[in-house]
Amino acid sequence: MKKSALYLYFFVVMLTTSCAQKTDKGINLPTEINFTTKLVVDGLKNPWGMAFLPDGSILITEKSGELILFKDEKKIDIGNPPEVVDKGQGGFLDVELHPDYADNGWIYFSYSSKEGEGKGANTAIMRAKLSENRLVNREILYKAVPNTTRGHHFGSRLEFDNEGYLYFSIGDRGNRDENPQDITLDGGKIYRIHDDGRIPDDNPFIGKSGAKTAIYSYGHRNPQGLTKHPETGEIWEHEHGPRGGDEINVIEKGKNYGWPVITYGINYSGTKITDETSRPGMEQPVYYWTPSIGPCGMTFVSSDKYPDWKGNLLAGSLAFQYLERLVIENNKVTYREKLLDGMGRLRNVRQAPDGYIYVGIEGKGIYRLEPK
């Protein structure tokens, strides 16, 4: 990197941090710590995804490409994970179990794959089964095209809805001027497919000339949070903005979420992307963060183990290294609280079947939040 570019980078980082200290007045430190943290799985570098198996074990993706089964207090390497391109924000990303996993054994993965046309990589979705610590019956369900050597904005979270459809996110792959607003191109979208990769007949762009028919919504930047609302069944998403303008959205069929035509963020250099923050036919976020917190991973709390948090939304912050609790009433954020402040870059947060909240922190591992 040239010196001039390096100086500009550090200037932007310092300016962003300064803005956070001056403008982020809406978040509160907890008045009383009503839980402790227990390190459950240690020695992890970048635990991007985690899924909880019926026997209490945890399946963990490491961004660098490893698939780990944590069982009986031991880490077991799964010997044949998908081949990933570990570059920039790409690598081995999310993991999700089929809602009927106990009966059918299907596990779903998202990762950056070099398969297909062009140099570089793009996001792929695979399903497989686990047998004797190996993946079997591997099937590629979706592969975004074309590949690109850019190393950012792969997405990529996975979530099932109450009807058994699989949703997944793919970021704009650094091509904001083309991908997010064009339904004939992959990138900057939320997708919906059947559990076996088939395209649902009622997807919004069925019959549209040239459209990627797996697309469910568009106009997204880089969604790294996807979760189902425990009461309404709606799919909620959060995505990285540029400098400012990280968003929380409720995903609706066929809707356009605006990027980059409308945004509350600006370029990293400080210049404007657009003068518009709204436009007819484009959705407004439920909430947006300015400055950007770098959101990654999200879950709603429905467990009785945290009665004061029930119905709240939890989101991890990579940029400021904390867990954020958001109280939401009528799709409006009414209160924000900072938890686990300074513990590290919080990559993922999940509520497990045992009712506990688990968080994945880069360079440390997976922690469980245990109420006092």
N, C-alpha and C positions, 0 to 999 in steps of 0.2 A: 504493500500500500504506500502511495506517495505521501510525503510529509504533509502536504496541504490537505489531502483527504483525511489523513489521520487526525490532524488538528481539528478539522471540521467535525469529525465523529465525536471526539471528546467534548467539544463545545456543545454539541446537541445533547449528549448524555448529561452533562452538567446542567444545561438549561432545563431539560426535562425534569431532573431531580429537584431543581429549584422551584419549578412550577408546582410540583407535587407538594412541597412543604408550604407553599403559599395558598394554594387553592383547594386542597383536599380537606375541607373543614367538615364534610358531612359524615366522616367515619369516626367511630368511637372506640376507645379502648375499653375492654370489659371491666366493669366496676368490681366484679368478683369472679375469680377463676373457679368454675364449678366442675372442672374435670381435670384429669391428669393424662399425660401421654405415655404410652407404653410402646417401645420399639419392638415390633413383632418380627419383621424381616430386616436384617441389617446387611451391610455390604453391597448395596445396590448403587449403580451409577446414575441411571436415568430411568426410573420405573414409570414408563409412559402409560401402560394399561394394566389393569388387574381385574380378575374375575374370580368369583367365589364358588367353588364346587360343592355339591351336596354333602360330601364327606368332611367339609370344613377346611379343605386345602385351598390354596390360592394359586391361580395361574397368573404369572407376571411376565409382561413383555419388557425387555431392556431395549432402549432405542438402538443400541449398537448391533442388535440382531439376535440376542439370546432369548430363549423361551424357558422360563423357570417354573417348576412346580414346587411350591413350598408345602410340604406335607410332613406331619409328625416332627415338627421343629427342624426339618432338614430341607436344604435346597437341592432339588434334583434338576439337572439339565435335560431338557427335551432335545433329543439328538438331531432332529431334522426339521428345524423351523424353516419357514419360507426364506428364500434368498432375498436380502434387502440391500438397498443402496443407502448406506449410512453417510449422508452428506448434508451439511447444514441442518435444516429442520426435518429432513427425511430420515427414515430408518424403520425399525419395527415399532409400530404405533399402537393402536388400540386392540383390545380383546373383549369379546362379549359372548355369553352363553345364550343358546336358544332358549326361549321361555319354557319349552318342554325338554330341556336337556336331560333330565332324569330318565326320560323315555327314549329319546333319539340320539343323545350324545354329541350333537353338533356344536362346534365352537367356531366363532367368527373372528377374523383378524383383518386389520388394515395395515398397510405397509407401503413403502416406496419401492417400486419394482422397475427393473430395466427392460422387462419383456415388452415387445411391441415395437412400433415404428419410432425412429429417431434416437439420437444419443441422449444419455441422461436417464431420467426416471419419471414416473408419475404414480399416482396412488392406485393401489390394487386392493380388492376385497376378496378374501379367500375363506372357505369354510373347510373344516376337517374334523376328524374324531381322534381321541386320545386312546392309545392302546399300548400297554407295556412301555410307557414313557416315550412313545413315538407318535407322530401324527400319521394317521392313515386316512384313506378316502378323501384326499385333498382335491378341492375343486375351486377354480378361479371363477367367482361370480361376476366381477366387474373389474375392468382395467381402463382407467382414464387415458386418453390419447390427446395429442402426441406426447412422447417423452420430451423433456427439456433438461438442459444442464443446470438450470437455476435451482438453487438449493433451499428455497423457502416456499411456504404456504401450501403444504400438502393436506391440510386439515389435521386430523381425520378421526373423528369419533364415530362410534357405533351405538345404536339404540333400537330396541324393539318397541312397538306400540302395543296397545291392548288387543289389536286384531291380528297380531303376528307378522306385521310388515317390518322389514328391516330398513332403518334410516341410516345414512352415512353422509359425512361431509367431506368435501374436497375444496381446498383453498384455491385462490385465483392463480396460484403458481407464479406469482410475480408479474403477471400480464394483466394488469387491471384495466387497460384500455380496450381489451377485446373479450376476455373470457367471462367476466361476471354477468354482463348484460346480454350475452348472445346464447340463446338456448340450443344452438347447433354446435356449441363448443363445450368441452368439459372444463371444469374449474370455476370456483366461486359459486358453488351450488350445494344444496341439500338434495340427496337422492332417496328414492323409496323403491324397494324391490320386494318380491316374495322371498321367503327364506331359502329357496333353491335358485335364486337369481332371475327368475322370470319377472317380466315387467307387468305390474298390475294394469288391468284394462281401464281403470278409472284414473290413472295418472294424468296430470293436467295437460301434458303436451302430446298425448297420443293423437296421431293424425296430422300434426303440424309438420309441414314440409322441412325435412332435414333435421328436425329436433332430436336431441338426446332424450329418448322417452323415459329414461329412469329419473329424470329431473323432477323434483317436487316443488322446490322454490329456488330463486336465483337472486343475484345482486348481493352476494356475500363476499367478504374479504378472506378471512382465514378462521373458520370455525373450529375451535378446539374444546368446545363444551357442548354436550348433547345429553339431555335427560328427559325422562317422562314425568309429567306431573302426576303425583300419586292419587289425586282426586278427579281431575278433569280428563286425564289420559292424554293431554296435549303434549307435543314435543317442544321443549324449550331448548334454546341454543344461545351460546355466547361466542363472540368472535373478536379477534384482534383488530383494532383499528390501526391507523398509522401512529402519528404522534397525537394522542388523544382520540376519542371516538370509539373505544371498545364498546361493544353493544351486547345487550341481552334482548333476545327476540322470542316471540311465540311463533312457531313455524306453521304457516297456513298454506294450503294447497294452491299452487300456481302464483303465489304472491312474489312481488319484486321488492327486495329489501334495500335497493338503492345504490349500493357501492358500484362505482365511485362517483356517480352522478350527484348523490347527496351524501354528506358525511359531517360529523361533528369534529373530525380530526383534520390535521394539516400534515404536510410533508415533514419528514425528519429534518430537513434543512430549515424549516420554519416558514416556507412559502405555502401559499394556498393551493389546495387541490381544486376546490370549487367554492363559489360564494353561496351555494345552496345547501340548506340543511333539511329542506322538505320539498316535495313536489307531488302533485296529484298522481295517484296510481302507484306511489311508492310508500312502503310501510315505515312507520316510526318505531324506534326501539322502545321496549318497556322501560329500559334504563340505559344510560351510557356513562362511561367513565372518562373524565378528563381531569388530570392526565391519565394516560393508559396505565393499567395495572398489569398488563400482560396476562389475561385470564387463561387458565388451563384446567380442565376438569370441573365438573359441577354435579351437584346432586340435591334433591329435595330431602328434607328430614321428615320421615313419617313414623319413626320409631318411638315407642313409649319410653325408651331409655333417656331421651332428652326432652322432657315435657315442655320446657321453656322454649325449645327450638322447633316444636312441631309445626310443619307447614313452611318453615324457613328454607331459603335457598343458600347453599354453600358453594363458593367458588374459590379456586386457588389463584394466587398471584405469583407469577414468575418474576416480574420486575421488582416488586417491593417485598417479596418473600414473606407472605403471610396467608392465612385463610380468612376469607371474608364471609360473614354471616349477614344475609339480607332478609329483612322482614318485608313481606309483600302482601299488600291488601288491595283487592280489586285491580290486580295487575299494576300496582304502583309501589315503588320502593319507599317505605316509610321510615326505615331505620337501618343503619349499617354498623357493623361491629367488626373490629380487627382481632383475630385470634392467631395464636401460634406466631406472634410477631417476631421476625428475625430468625426463624428456625431454618430457613433455606428456601430455595426455589421450589414452590409447591406445584408439582406436576399433575397430580390427580387427587380426587376425593370421591369416595364411594360409600354408600350405606350398604352394608353386607346383610345377608339373610339373618345373621344373628342379632341384627338391630344396631350394631355398633358402627360408628363412622371410622373409616380408614383413610389415611392420607399418604400419598407417595411424595417423598421429598428427595430431590436430586442430591447425590453424593452421600446419602444417609440410608434411606430405606423406607419401609412402610410402618407407620405408627397407627395405633388404635387410640381413639379418644375415649377414656373411661370416666364416666360420671362419678363424682365423689359420693 
